Amino acid sequence: MILIEKLNQKLQSNLKPINHESLNKTFVGYSNLYQQSVFVKQFAKEQGCYTEETVTRQMNDRVITTFSIDNRYILVLKDVEP
């Protein structure tokens, strides 16, 4: 099973990949688990995910959760209009 399928299963979502300035793999879609639109970023290293989570928590309340799948670190945020 590929990453997006695993994410969709875990988040009960319909994520779609998007291009993002961070160059990390990113996805957006609606999560039935969290009952809202989510923005999901995948990191290769735990430190990158932890740093972004920490900085985001200091700036706003967008962080929903973090977890790992297949040695990839996942940050789930509330999706907001750009």
PDB file of N, CA, C and O in Angstrom:
ATOM      1  N   MET A   1       0.853  -1.179   0.000  1.00  0.00           N
ATOM      2  CA  MET A   1       0.000   0.000   0.000  1.00  0.00           C
ATOM      3  C   MET A   1       0.897   1.240   0.000  1.00  0.00           C
ATOM      4  O   MET A   1       1.861   1.313   0.762  1.00  0.00           O
ATOM      5  N   ILE A   2       0.581   2.200  -0.845  1.00  0.00           N
ATOM      6  CA  ILE A   2       1.402   3.404  -0.924  1.00  0.00           C
ATOM      7  C   ILE A   2       1.004   4.401   0.175  1.00  0.00           C
ATOM      8  O   ILE A   2      -0.052   4.272   0.796  1.00  0.00           O
ATOM      9  N   LEU A   3       1.855   5.374   0.395  1.00  0.00           N
ATOM     10  CA  LEU A   3       1.677   6.318   1.492  1.00  0.00           C
ATOM     11  C   LEU A   3       0.303   6.987   1.485  1.00  0.00           C
ATOM     12  O   LEU A   3      -0.368   7.014   2.516  1.00  0.00           O
ATOM     13  N   ILE A   4      -0.121   7.519   0.361  1.00  0.00           N
ATOM     14  CA  ILE A   4      -1.393   8.242   0.344  1.00  0.00           C
ATOM     15  C   ILE A   4      -2.559   7.327   0.721  1.00  0.00           C
ATOM     16  O   ILE A   4      -3.510   7.771   1.364  1.00  0.00           O
ATOM     17  N   GLU A   5      -2.494   6.064   0.329  1.00  0.00           N
ATOM     18  CA  GLU A   5      -3.545   5.123   0.715  1.00  0.00           C
ATOM     19  C   GLU A   5      -3.547   4.893   2.221  1.00  0.00           C
ATOM     20  O   GLU A   5      -4.608   4.824   2.843  1.00  0.00           O
ATOM     21  N   LYS A   6      -2.356   4.773   2.805  1.00  0.00           N
ATOM     22  CA  LYS A   6      -2.252   4.582   4.259  1.00  0.00           C
ATOM     23  C   LYS A   6      -2.761   5.817   5.003  1.00  0.00           C
ATOM     24  O   LYS A   6      -3.456   5.700   6.012  1.00  0.00           O
ATOM     25  N   LEU A   7      -2.407   7.003   4.493  1.00  0.00           N
ATOM     26  CA  LEU A   7      -2.888   8.236   5.124  1.00  0.00           C
ATOM     27  C   LEU A   7      -4.404   8.332   5.028  1.00  0.00           C
ATOM     28  O   LEU A   7      -5.071   8.669   6.006  1.00  0.00           O
ATOM     29  N   ASN A   8      -4.947   8.037   3.854  1.00  0.00           N
ATOM     30  CA  ASN A   8      -6.398   8.104   3.684  1.00  0.00           C
ATOM     31  C   ASN A   8      -7.104   7.129   4.618  1.00  0.00           C
ATOM     32  O   ASN A   8      -8.160   7.448   5.164  1.00  0.00           O
ATOM     33  N   GLN A   9      -6.538   5.960   4.803  1.00  0.00           N
ATOM     34  CA  GLN A   9      -7.135   4.981   5.709  1.00  0.00           C
ATOM     35  C   GLN A   9      -7.066   5.471   7.159  1.00  0.00           C
ATOM     36  O   GLN A   9      -8.065   5.424   7.876  1.00  0.00           O
ATOM     37  N   LYS A  10      -5.902   5.937   7.588  1.00  0.00           N
ATOM     38  CA  LYS A  10      -5.720   6.379   8.983  1.00  0.00           C
ATOM     39  C   LYS A  10      -6.557   7.615   9.302  1.00  0.00           C
ATOM     40  O   LYS A  10      -7.153   7.704  10.376  1.00  0.00           O
ATOM     41  N   LEU A  11      -6.601   8.562   8.378  1.00  0.00           N
ATOM     42  CA  LEU A  11      -7.318   9.821   8.621  1.00  0.00           C
ATOM     43  C   LEU A  11      -8.771   9.778   8.146  1.00  0.00           C
ATOM     44  O   LEU A  11      -9.504  10.758   8.279  1.00  0.00           O
ATOM     45  N   GLN A  12      -9.185   8.626   7.586  1.00  0.00           N
ATOM     46  CA  GLN A  12     -10.531   8.495   7.024  1.00  0.00           C
ATOM     47  C   GLN A  12     -10.797   9.687   6.106  1.00  0.00           C
ATOM     48  O   GLN A  12     -11.735  10.460   6.304  1.00  0.00           O
ATOM     49  N   SER A  13      -9.936   9.804   5.097  1.00  0.00           N
ATOM     50  CA  SER A  13      -9.924  11.014   4.281  1.00  0.00           C
ATOM     51  C   SER A  13      -9.893  10.704   2.786  1.00  0.00           C
ATOM     52  O   SER A  13      -9.852   9.550   2.360  1.00  0.00           O
ATOM     53  N   ASN A  14      -9.913  11.779   2.016  1.00  0.00           N
ATOM     54  CA  ASN A  14      -9.816  11.714   0.555  1.00  0.00           C
ATOM     55  C   ASN A  14      -8.679  12.623   0.095  1.00  0.00           C
ATOM     56  O   ASN A  14      -8.869  13.471  -0.777  1.00  0.00           O
ATOM     57  N   LEU A  15      -7.503  12.443   0.682  1.00  0.00           N
ATOM     58  CA  LEU A  15      -6.376  13.325   0.397  1.00  0.00           C
ATOM     59  C   LEU A  15      -5.960  13.274  -1.065  1.00  0.00           C
ATOM     60  O   LEU A  15      -6.046  12.243  -1.732  1.00  0.00           O
ATOM     61  N   LYS A  16      -5.508  14.425  -1.530  1.00  0.00           N
ATOM     62  CA  LYS A  16      -4.956  14.570  -2.873  1.00  0.00           C
ATOM     63  C   LYS A  16      -3.578  15.207  -2.727  1.00  0.00           C
ATOM     64  O   LYS A  16      -3.405  16.120  -1.920  1.00  0.00           O
ATOM     65  N   PRO A  17      -2.587  14.734  -3.501  1.00  0.00           N
ATOM     66  CA  PRO A  17      -1.260  15.358  -3.434  1.00  0.00           C
ATOM     67  C   PRO A  17      -1.286  16.748  -4.055  1.00  0.00           C
ATOM     68  O   PRO A  17      -2.004  16.994  -5.024  1.00  0.00           O
ATOM     69  N   ILE A  18      -0.499  17.648  -3.489  1.00  0.00           N
ATOM     70  CA  ILE A  18      -0.363  18.997  -4.040  1.00  0.00           C
ATOM     71  C   ILE A  18       1.112  19.366  -4.077  1.00  0.00           C
ATOM     72  O   ILE A  18       1.923  18.793  -3.350  1.00  0.00           O
ATOM     73  N   ASN A  19       1.452  20.320  -4.922  1.00  0.00           N
ATOM     74  CA  ASN A  19       2.804  20.873  -4.922  1.00  0.00           C
ATOM     75  C   ASN A  19       2.857  21.945  -3.843  1.00  0.00           C
ATOM     76  O   ASN A  19       1.920  22.728  -3.689  1.00  0.00           O
ATOM     77  N   HIS A  20       3.947  21.977  -3.102  1.00  0.00           N
ATOM     78  CA  HIS A  20       4.087  22.937  -2.014  1.00  0.00           C
ATOM     79  C   HIS A  20       5.508  23.461  -1.990  1.00  0.00           C
ATOM     80  O   HIS A  20       6.448  22.743  -2.330  1.00  0.00           O
ATOM     81  N   GLU A  21       5.662  24.699  -1.593  1.00  0.00           N
ATOM     82  CA  GLU A  21       6.979  25.351  -1.590  1.00  0.00           C
ATOM     83  C   GLU A  21       8.002  24.643  -0.715  1.00  0.00           C
ATOM     84  O   GLU A  21       9.201  24.815  -0.932  1.00  0.00           O
ATOM     85  N   SER A  22       7.576  23.854   0.264  1.00  0.00           N
ATOM     86  CA  SER A  22       8.512  23.204   1.181  1.00  0.00           C
ATOM     87  C   SER A  22       9.279  22.057   0.535  1.00  0.00           C
ATOM     88  O   SER A  22      10.305  21.629   1.065  1.00  0.00           O
ATOM     89  N   LEU A  23       8.806  21.556  -0.592  1.00  0.00           N
ATOM     90  CA  LEU A  23       9.383  20.413  -1.292  1.00  0.00           C
ATOM     91  C   LEU A  23       9.175  19.094  -0.550  1.00  0.00           C
ATOM     92  O   LEU A  23       9.642  18.054  -1.015  1.00  0.00           O
ATOM     93  N   ASN A  24       8.486  19.111   0.591  1.00  0.00           N
ATOM     94  CA  ASN A  24       8.065  17.871   1.229  1.00  0.00           C
ATOM     95  C   ASN A  24       6.833  17.384   0.487  1.00  0.00           C
ATOM     96  O   ASN A  24       6.168  18.168  -0.190  1.00  0.00           O
ATOM     97  N   LYS A  25       6.519  16.096   0.605  1.00  0.00           N
ATOM     98  CA  LYS A  25       5.270  15.613   0.035  1.00  0.00           C
ATOM     99  C   LYS A  25       4.136  16.188   0.873  1.00  0.00           C
ATOM    100  O   LYS A  25       4.144  16.091   2.100  1.00  0.00           O
ATOM    101  N   THR A  26       3.170  16.782   0.200  1.00  0.00           N
ATOM    102  CA  THR A  26       2.048  17.406   0.901  1.00  0.00           C
ATOM    103  C   THR A  26       0.737  16.975   0.269  1.00  0.00           C
ATOM    104  O   THR A  26       0.665  16.674  -0.923  1.00  0.00           O
ATOM    105  N   PHE A  27      -0.293  16.952   1.094  1.00  0.00           N
ATOM    106  CA  PHE A  27      -1.609  16.493   0.674  1.00  0.00           C
ATOM    107  C   PHE A  27      -2.672  17.366   1.331  1.00  0.00           C
ATOM    108  O   PHE A  27      -2.459  17.910   2.414  1.00  0.00           O
ATOM    109  N   VAL A  28      -3.806  17.494   0.673  1.00  0.00           N
ATOM    110  CA  VAL A  28      -4.956  18.172   1.271  1.00  0.00           C
ATOM    111  C   VAL A  28      -6.203  17.340   1.009  1.00  0.00           C
ATOM    112  O   VAL A  28      -6.268  16.571   0.050  1.00  0.00           O
ATOM    113  N   GLY A  29      -7.190  17.509   1.882  1.00  0.00           N
ATOM    114  CA  GLY A  29      -8.458  16.821   1.710  1.00  0.00           C
ATOM    115  C   GLY A  29      -9.277  16.907   2.973  1.00  0.00           C
ATOM    116  O   GLY A  29      -8.875  17.529   3.956  1.00  0.00           O
ATOM    117  N   TYR A  30     -10.430  16.275   2.934  1.00  0.00           N
ATOM    118  CA  TYR A  30     -11.322  16.278   4.082  1.00  0.00           C
ATOM    119  C   TYR A  30     -11.107  15.004   4.885  1.00  0.00           C
ATOM    120  O   TYR A  30     -11.093  13.910   4.320  1.00  0.00           O
ATOM    121  N   SER A  31     -10.937  15.136   6.206  1.00  0.00           N
ATOM    122  CA  SER A  31     -10.773  14.001   7.104  1.00  0.00           C
ATOM    123  C   SER A  31     -12.073  13.767   7.863  1.00  0.00           C
ATOM    124  O   SER A  31     -12.518  14.624   8.626  1.00  0.00           O
ATOM    125  N   ASN A  32     -12.674  12.609   7.649  1.00  0.00           N
ATOM    126  CA  ASN A  32     -13.860  12.258   8.422  1.00  0.00           C
ATOM    127  C   ASN A  32     -13.506  12.020   9.889  1.00  0.00           C
ATOM    128  O   ASN A  32     -14.333  12.245  10.773  1.00  0.00           O
ATOM    129  N   LEU A  33     -12.293  11.572  10.146  1.00  0.00           N
ATOM    130  CA  LEU A  33     -11.852  11.347  11.520  1.00  0.00           C
ATOM    131  C   LEU A  33     -11.868  12.648  12.318  1.00  0.00           C
ATOM    132  O   LEU A  33     -12.317  12.670  13.464  1.00  0.00           O
ATOM    133  N   TYR A  34     -11.380  13.726  11.717  1.00  0.00           N
ATOM    134  CA  TYR A  34     -11.302  15.018  12.403  1.00  0.00           C
ATOM    135  C   TYR A  34     -12.418  15.982  12.002  1.00  0.00           C
ATOM    136  O   TYR A  34     -12.496  17.095  12.522  1.00  0.00           O
ATOM    137  N   GLN A  35     -13.274  15.560  11.084  1.00  0.00           N
ATOM    138  CA  GLN A  35     -14.430  16.345  10.663  1.00  0.00           C
ATOM    139  C   GLN A  35     -14.044  17.747  10.185  1.00  0.00           C
ATOM    140  O   GLN A  35     -14.688  18.736  10.533  1.00  0.00           O
ATOM    141  N   GLN A  36     -12.979  17.808   9.380  1.00  0.00           N
ATOM    142  CA  GLN A  36     -12.531  19.084   8.835  1.00  0.00           C
ATOM    143  C   GLN A  36     -11.529  18.850   7.706  1.00  0.00           C
ATOM    144  O   GLN A  36     -10.997  17.752   7.542  1.00  0.00           O
ATOM    145  N   SER A  37     -11.290  19.898   6.942  1.00  0.00           N
ATOM    146  CA  SER A  37     -10.270  19.851   5.897  1.00  0.00           C
ATOM    147  C   SER A  37      -8.901  19.884   6.551  1.00  0.00           C
ATOM    148  O   SER A  37      -8.664  20.637   7.495  1.00  0.00           O
ATOM    149  N   VAL A  38      -8.001  19.052   6.032  1.00  0.00           N
ATOM    150  CA  VAL A  38      -6.663  18.954   6.618  1.00  0.00           C
ATOM    151  C   VAL A  38      -5.591  19.186   5.560  1.00  0.00           C
ATOM    152  O   VAL A  38      -5.802  18.976   4.365  1.00  0.00           O
ATOM    153  N   PHE A  39      -4.439  19.624   6.043  1.00  0.00           N
ATOM    154  CA  PHE A  39      -3.223  19.807   5.253  1.00  0.00           C
ATOM    155  C   PHE A  39      -2.201  18.870   5.882  1.00  0.00           C
ATOM    156  O   PHE A  39      -1.915  18.983   7.074  1.00  0.00           O
ATOM    157  N   VAL A  40      -1.646  17.946   5.101  1.00  0.00           N
ATOM    158  CA  VAL A  40      -0.771  16.910   5.629  1.00  0.00           C
ATOM    159  C   VAL A  40       0.605  17.033   4.981  1.00  0.00           C
ATOM    160  O   VAL A  40       0.725  17.112   3.758  1.00  0.00           O
ATOM    161  N   LYS A  41       1.648  17.048   5.824  1.00  0.00           N
ATOM    162  CA  LYS A  41       3.021  17.120   5.325  1.00  0.00           C
ATOM    163  C   LYS A  41       3.775  15.885   5.773  1.00  0.00           C
ATOM    164  O   LYS A  41       3.665  15.449   6.919  1.00  0.00           O
ATOM    165  N   GLN A  42       4.549  15.325   4.842  1.00  0.00           N
ATOM    166  CA  GLN A  42       5.365  14.165   5.133  1.00  0.00           C
ATOM    167  C   GLN A  42       6.831  14.593   5.191  1.00  0.00           C
ATOM    168  O   GLN A  42       7.312  15.303   4.308  1.00  0.00           O
ATOM    169  N   PHE A  43       7.531  14.160   6.226  1.00  0.00           N
ATOM    170  CA  PHE A  43       8.946  14.474   6.408  1.00  0.00           C
ATOM    171  C   PHE A  43       9.755  13.188   6.419  1.00  0.00           C
ATOM    172  O   PHE A  43       9.286  12.163   6.914  1.00  0.00           O
ATOM    173  N   ALA A  44      10.960  13.234   5.879  1.00  0.00           N
ATOM    174  CA  ALA A  44      11.850  12.077   5.887  1.00  0.00           C
ATOM    175  C   ALA A  44      12.527  11.915   7.249  1.00  0.00           C
ATOM    176  O   ALA A  44      12.898  10.809   7.642  1.00  0.00           O
ATOM    177  N   LYS A  45      12.682  13.040   7.967  1.00  0.00           N
ATOM    178  CA  LYS A  45      13.385  12.997   9.251  1.00  0.00           C
ATOM    179  C   LYS A  45      12.484  13.479  10.379  1.00  0.00           C
ATOM    180  O   LYS A  45      11.734  14.444  10.229  1.00  0.00           O
ATOM    181  N   GLU A  46      12.571  12.797  11.493  1.00  0.00           N
ATOM    182  CA  GLU A  46      11.753  13.141  12.660  1.00  0.00           C
ATOM    183  C   GLU A  46      12.013  14.569  13.120  1.00  0.00           C
ATOM    184  O   GLU A  46      11.081  15.270  13.511  1.00  0.00           O
ATOM    185  N   GLN A  47      13.271  15.009  13.079  1.00  0.00           N
ATOM    186  CA  GLN A  47      13.622  16.347  13.545  1.00  0.00           C
ATOM    187  C   GLN A  47      12.913  17.428  12.742  1.00  0.00           C
ATOM    188  O   GLN A  47      12.461  18.421  13.312  1.00  0.00           O
ATOM    189  N   GLY A  48      12.810  17.252  11.431  1.00  0.00           N
ATOM    190  CA  GLY A  48      12.116  18.232  10.596  1.00  0.00           C
ATOM    191  C   GLY A  48      10.653  18.352  10.974  1.00  0.00           C
ATOM    192  O   GLY A  48      10.111  19.455  11.046  1.00  0.00           O
ATOM    193  N   CYS A  49      10.017  17.222  11.214  1.00  0.00           N
ATOM    194  CA  CYS A  49       8.608  17.217  11.613  1.00  0.00           C
ATOM    195  C   CYS A  49       8.440  17.878  12.980  1.00  0.00           C
ATOM    196  O   CYS A  49       7.546  18.700  13.177  1.00  0.00           O
ATOM    197  N   TYR A  50       9.312  17.509  13.921  1.00  0.00           N
ATOM    198  CA  TYR A  50       9.247  18.074  15.270  1.00  0.00           C
ATOM    199  C   TYR A  50       9.444  19.588  15.243  1.00  0.00           C
ATOM    200  O   TYR A  50       8.722  20.324  15.916  1.00  0.00           O
ATOM    201  N   THR A  51      10.422  20.050  14.463  1.00  0.00           N
ATOM    202  CA  THR A  51      10.692  21.486  14.385  1.00  0.00           C
ATOM    203  C   THR A  51       9.487  22.235  13.820  1.00  0.00           C
ATOM    204  O   THR A  51       9.075  23.257  14.368  1.00  0.00           O
ATOM    205  N   GLU A  52       8.925  21.728  12.726  1.00  0.00           N
ATOM    206  CA  GLU A  52       7.777  22.411  12.124  1.00  0.00           C
ATOM    207  C   GLU A  52       6.568  22.388  13.052  1.00  0.00           C
ATOM    208  O   GLU A  52       5.833  23.371  13.145  1.00  0.00           O
ATOM    209  N   GLU A  53       6.361  21.259  13.739  1.00  0.00           N
ATOM    210  CA  GLU A  53       5.253  21.183  14.700  1.00  0.00           C
ATOM    211  C   GLU A  53       5.424  22.218  15.815  1.00  0.00           C
ATOM    212  O   GLU A  53       4.478  22.920  16.171  1.00  0.00           O
ATOM    213  N   THR A  54       6.624  22.304  16.353  1.00  0.00           N
ATOM    214  CA  THR A  54       6.902  23.237  17.455  1.00  0.00           C
ATOM    215  C   THR A  54       6.697  24.683  17.020  1.00  0.00           C
ATOM    216  O   THR A  54       6.055  25.460  17.727  1.00  0.00           O
ATOM    217  N   VAL A  55       7.235  25.046  15.866  1.00  0.00           N
ATOM    218  CA  VAL A  55       7.094  26.413  15.365  1.00  0.00           C
ATOM    219  C   VAL A  55       5.624  26.735  15.090  1.00  0.00           C
ATOM    220  O   VAL A  55       5.145  27.812  15.444  1.00  0.00           O
ATOM    221  N   THR A  56       4.914  25.803  14.460  1.00  0.00           N
ATOM    222  CA  THR A  56       3.502  26.033  14.140  1.00  0.00           C
ATOM    223  C   THR A  56       2.679  26.197  15.412  1.00  0.00           C
ATOM    224  O   THR A  56       1.813  27.070  15.475  1.00  0.00           O
ATOM    225  N   ARG A  57       2.935  25.372  16.429  1.00  0.00           N
ATOM    226  CA  ARG A  57       2.199  25.495  17.708  1.00  0.00           C
ATOM    227  C   ARG A  57       2.433  26.869  18.356  1.00  0.00           C
ATOM    228  O   ARG A  57       1.540  27.405  19.012  1.00  0.00           O
ATOM    229  N   GLN A  58       3.618  27.428  18.175  1.00  0.00           N
ATOM    230  CA  GLN A  58       3.911  28.738  18.751  1.00  0.00           C
ATOM    231  C   GLN A  58       3.165  29.850  18.027  1.00  0.00           C
ATOM    232  O   GLN A  58       2.834  30.871  18.631  1.00  0.00           O
ATOM    233  N   MET A  59       2.896  29.659  16.726  1.00  0.00           N
ATOM    234  CA  MET A  59       2.273  30.712  15.924  1.00  0.00           C
ATOM    235  C   MET A  59       0.747  30.642  15.907  1.00  0.00           C
ATOM    236  O   MET A  59       0.083  31.676  15.832  1.00  0.00           O
ATOM    237  N   ASN A  60       0.181  29.423  15.976  1.00  0.00           N
ATOM    238  CA  ASN A  60      -1.268  29.294  15.841  1.00  0.00           C
ATOM    239  C   ASN A  60      -1.740  27.947  16.382  1.00  0.00           C
ATOM    240  O   ASN A  60      -0.964  27.187  16.959  1.00  0.00           O
ATOM    241  N   ASP A  61      -3.028  27.668  16.183  1.00  0.00           N
ATOM    242  CA  ASP A  61      -3.605  26.417  16.690  1.00  0.00           C
ATOM    243  C   ASP A  61      -3.936  25.434  15.567  1.00  0.00           C
ATOM    244  O   ASP A  61      -4.895  24.670  15.676  1.00  0.00           O
ATOM    245  N   ARG A  62      -3.153  25.447  14.496  1.00  0.00           N
ATOM    246  CA  ARG A  62      -3.434  24.595  13.331  1.00  0.00           C
ATOM    247  C   ARG A  62      -3.039  23.127  13.516  1.00  0.00           C
ATOM    248  O   ARG A  62      -3.575  22.269  12.814  1.00  0.00           O
ATOM    249  N   VAL A  63      -2.130  22.809  14.428  1.00  0.00           N
ATOM    250  CA  VAL A  63      -1.654  21.429  14.560  1.00  0.00           C
ATOM    251  C   VAL A  63      -2.767  20.543  15.102  1.00  0.00           C
ATOM    252  O   VAL A  63      -3.363  20.829  16.141  1.00  0.00           O
ATOM    253  N   ILE A  64      -3.034  19.458  14.374  1.00  0.00           N
ATOM    254  CA  ILE A  64      -4.011  18.468  14.832  1.00  0.00           C
ATOM    255  C   ILE A  64      -3.292  17.291  15.481  1.00  0.00           C
ATOM    256  O   ILE A  64      -3.618  16.905  16.603  1.00  0.00           O
ATOM    257  N   THR A  65      -2.308  16.716  14.776  1.00  0.00           N
ATOM    258  CA  THR A  65      -1.587  15.559  15.313  1.00  0.00           C
ATOM    259  C   THR A  65      -0.317  15.307  14.515  1.00  0.00           C
ATOM    260  O   THR A  65      -0.112  15.884  13.447  1.00  0.00           O
ATOM    261  N   THR A  66       0.532  14.436  15.052  1.00  0.00           N
ATOM    262  CA  THR A  66       1.694  13.924  14.332  1.00  0.00           C
ATOM    263  C   THR A  66       1.737  12.415  14.559  1.00  0.00           C
ATOM    264  O   THR A  66       1.247  11.915  15.571  1.00  0.00           O
ATOM    265  N   PHE A  67       2.322  11.705  13.614  1.00  0.00           N
ATOM    266  CA  PHE A  67       2.508  10.260  13.743  1.00  0.00           C
ATOM    267  C   PHE A  67       3.520   9.820  12.697  1.00  0.00           C
ATOM    268  O   PHE A  67       3.946  10.618  11.862  1.00  0.00           O
ATOM    269  N   SER A  68       3.905   8.547  12.741  1.00  0.00           N
ATOM    270  CA  SER A  68       4.827   8.037  11.728  1.00  0.00           C
ATOM    271  C   SER A  68       4.210   6.836  11.015  1.00  0.00           C
ATOM    272  O   SER A  68       3.453   6.058  11.595  1.00  0.00           O
ATOM    273  N   ILE A  69       4.563   6.717   9.731  1.00  0.00           N
ATOM    274  CA  ILE A  69       4.179   5.582   8.893  1.00  0.00           C
ATOM    275  C   ILE A  69       5.398   5.223   8.058  1.00  0.00           C
ATOM    276  O   ILE A  69       5.961   6.081   7.379  1.00  0.00           O
ATOM    277  N   ASP A  70       5.804   3.970   8.104  1.00  0.00           N
ATOM    278  CA  ASP A  70       6.909   3.494   7.253  1.00  0.00           C
ATOM    279  C   ASP A  70       8.148   4.387   7.342  1.00  0.00           C
ATOM    280  O   ASP A  70       8.727   4.740   6.314  1.00  0.00           O
ATOM    281  N   ASN A  71       8.553   4.748   8.534  1.00  0.00           N
ATOM    282  CA  ASN A  71       9.726   5.597   8.749  1.00  0.00           C
ATOM    283  C   ASN A  71       9.603   6.965   8.103  1.00  0.00           C
ATOM    284  O   ASN A  71      10.610   7.588   7.766  1.00  0.00           O
ATOM    285  N   ARG A  72       8.390   7.432   7.930  1.00  0.00           N
ATOM    286  CA  ARG A  72       8.112   8.794   7.469  1.00  0.00           C
ATOM    287  C   ARG A  72       7.336   9.473   8.582  1.00  0.00           C
ATOM    288  O   ARG A  72       6.532   8.840   9.268  1.00  0.00           O
ATOM    289  N   TYR A  73       7.577  10.745   8.756  1.00  0.00           N
ATOM    290  CA  TYR A  73       6.968  11.484   9.856  1.00  0.00           C
ATOM    291  C   TYR A  73       5.909  12.412   9.291  1.00  0.00           C
ATOM    292  O   TYR A  73       6.163  13.171   8.357  1.00  0.00           O
ATOM    293  N   ILE A  74       4.729  12.341   9.865  1.00  0.00           N
ATOM    294  CA  ILE A  74       3.554  12.998   9.316  1.00  0.00           C
ATOM    295  C   ILE A  74       3.053  14.076  10.277  1.00  0.00           C
ATOM    296  O   ILE A  74       2.884  13.841  11.474  1.00  0.00           O
ATOM    297  N   LEU A  75       2.825  15.253   9.722  1.00  0.00           N
ATOM    298  CA  LEU A  75       2.261  16.377  10.471  1.00  0.00           C
ATOM    299  C   LEU A  75       0.909  16.693   9.848  1.00  0.00           C
ATOM    300  O   LEU A  75       0.816  16.955   8.648  1.00  0.00           O
ATOM    301  N   VAL A  76      -0.132  16.669  10.661  1.00  0.00           N
ATOM    302  CA  VAL A  76      -1.495  16.954  10.182  1.00  0.00           C
ATOM    303  C   VAL A  76      -1.920  18.288  10.761  1.00  0.00           C
ATOM    304  O   VAL A  76      -1.917  18.482  11.977  1.00  0.00           O
ATOM    305  N   LEU A  77      -2.290  19.217   9.868  1.00  0.00           N
ATOM    306  CA  LEU A  77      -2.694  20.571  10.252  1.00  0.00           C
ATOM    307  C   LEU A  77      -4.111  20.845   9.774  1.00  0.00           C
ATOM    308  O   LEU A  77      -4.583  20.225   8.821  1.00  0.00           O
ATOM    309  N   LYS A  78      -4.785  21.774  10.437  1.00  0.00           N
ATOM    310  CA  LYS A  78      -6.044  22.301   9.915  1.00  0.00           C
ATOM    311  C   LYS A  78      -5.725  23.020   8.619  1.00  0.00           C
ATOM    312  O   LYS A  78      -4.781  23.808   8.566  1.00  0.00           O
ATOM    313  N   ASP A  79      -6.491  22.765   7.581  1.00  0.00           N
ATOM    314  CA  ASP A  79      -6.267  23.447   6.312  1.00  0.00           C
ATOM    315  C   ASP A  79      -6.897  24.831   6.386  1.00  0.00           C
ATOM    316  O   ASP A  79      -8.005  24.989   6.899  1.00  0.00           O
ATOM    317  N   VAL A  80      -6.199  25.816   5.881  1.00  0.00           N
ATOM    318  CA  VAL A  80      -6.714  27.193   5.848  1.00  0.00           C
ATOM    319  C   VAL A  80      -6.545  27.749   4.440  1.00  0.00           C
ATOM    320  O   VAL A  80      -5.680  27.302   3.687  1.00  0.00           O
ATOM    321  N   GLU A  81      -7.356  28.702   4.098  1.00  0.00           N
ATOM    322  CA  GLU A  81      -7.231  29.349   2.795  1.00  0.00           C
ATOM    323  C   GLU A  81      -5.941  30.142   2.744  1.00  0.00           C
ATOM    324  O   GLU A  81      -5.596  30.813   3.716  1.00  0.00           O
ATOM    325  N   PRO A  82      -5.208  30.080   1.618  1.00  0.00           N
ATOM    326  CA  PRO A  82      -3.960  30.841   1.530  1.00  0.00           C
ATOM    327  C   PRO A  82      -4.201  32.340   1.504  1.00  0.00           C
ATOM    328  O   PRO A  82      -3.249  33.117   1.432  1.00  0.00           O
TER     329      PRO A  82
END
